[in-house]
């Protein structure tokens, strides 16, 4: 073991692992790629271990990196909370912040997160845009979003990534052996749509689209009405429809991410929100 771990090095390491790329991590942190690489190398010297494996597809942690990652995220969380509690960030954060969420995630994670956030940053005006990935992408390209929680296609500067398995849902009485199998889907360009179709096709199931919508309540209603099989986040299953597995392959897992506008790494208000959203996602 070498020198002590430096907070800035740990932050670069965790951002790189979550983004899967030094380039994307550098953009998210508002740093140059060489600067991020140098900090990770310094961290590896301090750890006395190789922490990342670099290949043509990006980077991934070594076993030692996986071990350090869990500690690093806890250390950074405590560091940020201590700075906030002791006033280390200077005056309380003020102004407005705009975040984008997919409806699927807003329904399950937003209420408790907003309550906690308001208590920690009472002087922040928070605007939450809940809409489709396509509209969020346009807003991000226009520089109108500070943070996005949801679809990885919306913003390139991904800081954190987590995979969540979907669950098959159907109303009682739906014939799951039907050929073709009727489906209830989110309308394109939802990035979760294709994994659902691929999972069924790999299993040899023929399917047809019986209903599609950009609205989560509309999709839930169609599943409950027995129009077809759907795949939703576990917390979004309709009350009148059950989780099903008969005649079906495992439901796919999908990526959810947190992405931020480049250059916002020092924004204490966004750092708090990012931490709360990670906690809401069960990480």
Secondary structure as UniProt FT lines:
FT   HELIX           7..19
FT   HELIX           22..29
FT   HELIX           33..47
FT   STRAND          52..55
FT   TURN            56..57
FT   STRAND          58..61
FT   HELIX           63..85
FT   TURN            86..89
FT   STRAND          95..101
FT   HELIX           103..120
FT   TURN            122..123
FT   STRAND          124..130
FT   HELIX           133..141
FT   TURN            142..143
FT   STRAND          147..150
FT   TURN            152..153
FT   STRAND          158..171
FT   TURN            172..173
FT   TURN            176..177
FT   STRAND          181..186
FT   TURN            188..189
FT   HELIX           191..202
FT   TURN            203..204
FT   STRAND          207..213
FT   HELIX           216..224
FT   TURN            225..226
FT   STRAND          229..233
FT   HELIX           234..236
FT   TURN            239..240
FT   STRAND          241..243
FT   TURN            246..247
FT   STRAND          253..260
FT   TURN            262..263
FT   TURN            265..266
FT   HELIX           268..280
FT   TURN            281..282
//
